């Protein structure tokens, strides 16, 4: 059985998908970008703020599903350019205390709305 996760504290889906789904103890969250859910506008004045907004959106989904960052077992980071890796990695890492999740980071040709960072997560709580 699956449960659709929705919160107004994360961006509204911009297509036919759910913000997140819980199934058998797993939380699968759709990729998050730097949209501020309070006004549905981009929050990307800098790479630092863009990355923090992505992580705040992930946090909102975790809270709604009653998970925490330490439950995340896998992340995928999409970057517009690998030259952004070090700065994004530093901010991303600050949201985890220990037992870091498995991860891949890839540079892609383009991201929604011309942004630089998108992150998706899988979490598990058994």
Residue, then its C-alpha position, 0 to 999 in steps of 0.5 A: x500500500x502506498x500513501x501520497x505525501x503532500x504539504x503546502x510547505x514544499x513546492x506544488x508539483x509542476x506536472x503529473x507527479x506527487x511530492x512524495x510517496x511512502x510505501x513499505x517504510x520507504x519514502x520516495x521524494x520527487x526532485x526538489x528545486x529552489x521554489x519558495x512554497x510561500x510565494x511559489x517563486x524561485x529562490x535563487x539569488x545565489x547558489x548558496x540560497x538556491x541549495x538551502x531552499x532545495x534542502x528546506x523543501x526536502x525537510x518539509x517533505x520529511x516532516x510531513x511524512x514523519x521522517x528525518x534527515x537521518x532516515x535518508x538512505x539515498x540521494x541524487x544531486x543534479x547540477x547544471x555544472x560540476x564546477x558547482x559541486x564543492x559549494x553544493x556539497x558543503x551546504x548539503x552535508x550541513x543537513x546531516x549529522x552522521x551516517x551519510x546516505x549513499x549518493x550520486x551527483x551528476x551534471x545535466x544539460x538543463x534543470x527546470x526553470x534554468x536552476x542549478x540544483x535539483x535533489x531527490x531522496x529516498x528514505x527508510x524507516x523500518 
